Amino acid sequence: MSIQNIDALGSLLNADELSSLKKAAERHSQQSTMDFKIVSVDDKIVEIETSQGETASGKYATQQVLLKRTEELFKKRLPGLELQITANAVVPSPADVVDVPWIDQKMQEKGLRIKQIAFETGIDRESISDWVTGKKAMGKTVKAMFYFYLSR
């Protein structure tokens, strides 16, 4: 859902305005994985939370950009009201740096071999080898394992 609790704006906007707002928010959701939540509404203040989910590209909006886009979306539809916006920007995982060259560099720095990693982690040598050589793609869990194992 692109705007959680949108019904709370029912006393301020008519059905067409709500529909227009919903469609605009859905575009933000599709293009930037941004979602919005109406936290509270009174006569003068609308409190909104905005957040961004994971993106395929791995590029995320800053907190300032999230605030600006949220204000642009709601301000023109709610003129005269104060918007209190809280933006929750994505904090990238430290494991996002893990790729085959990173693993290779860390293994060389620490003098580690695939056999030793397999022994210490309990993961079979073939799987470790496939990840280290790039033969097999690494998911988030595998990247996290390599990050914490090789960063110690």
Secondary structure, DSSP 8 states (H G I E B T S, - for coil): --EETGGGGTTTS-HHHHHHHHHHHHHHHHHH-EEEEEEEE-SSEEEEEEEE---SS-----HHHHHHHHHHHHHTTSTTSEEEEEEE-----GGGG--HHHHHHHHHHHT--HHHHHHHH---HHHHHHHHHTSS---HHHHHHHHHHHT-
